[in-house]
């Protein structure tokens, strides 16, 4: 019996080590196409996953999947959305919804008065990001979610370099470098959510002409003119997600989906699109996700950030003012 137990234990250890070593190659070159696509999409969408995969996989394999992801994003990044026309009754109601499915959990805030939603930027742009909870507290907001993307130089993840322009109170307060597939995510004077092509440098004159008051940059577009824009599952794999949208009555939808946990592995872009459509979004767009995904409400972080150290430092947030 002791010999049998010892041999079984050795076999299990061998089997585990063998699978860990060979798994990257099986995924990259094996026969399971859909599994390979799902895992590779998730890897290239994760900073730590990419660093780990780059140690095992040939550069051309990673480059192939990154290029495919960028091509898929470019197809939906240019989806122009017509502004929603509504009568703002300045209803102070904020609803909190629990989002649950067989593979993820999340939170949804419905803010009935869209003019209460503002952009907040880190106090040290270009150097260091800030936690969403700190930004919410600093400006006296009731709620907040992480906002636009940022450039992660040297994989430090300090959130200090926003992508594209950051706009607050109608002024460009930071002019970051633009990415080819990004979207300008903005709110105008009436609180209408505007999604504009963000792959060029906006001037203050353009911002004035468009009537934009608040804005950050990321993407891709999920819903435009009441229709889903995602092709397939979106090509970004499964991960924690943050998104913002607007209903026909003007209410703003702020969504976070937890990920990289046993009971909440994360969501695809298609999953996020479908949630937004279910709750009545006529316009919706993806915000920075992954370890950045954070929602604060009434002084507490109410989701579970995927960052092992807690909240990640990010450059911007959408907040709800009193």
Secondary structure, DSSP 8 states (H G I E B T S, - for coil): -HHHHHHHHHHHHHHHHHHHHHHHHHHHHSS-HHHHHHHHHHHHT-HHHHHHHHHHS-HHHHHHHHHHHHHHHHHHHT---------------EEEEEEE-SS-EEEEEEES-GGGEEEEE-TBTTTB-B-HHHHHHHHT-SEEEE-S-B--GGG-----SBSSEEEETTEEEEE----TT-EEEEEETT--EEEEE-SS---HHHHHHHTEEEEEEE--EEEETTEE---TT-SS-SB-EEEEEEETTS-EEEEEE--SBTTB--B-HHHHHHHHHHTTEEEEEEE--GGG--EEETTEE-S--SSTTSS--BSEEEEE--
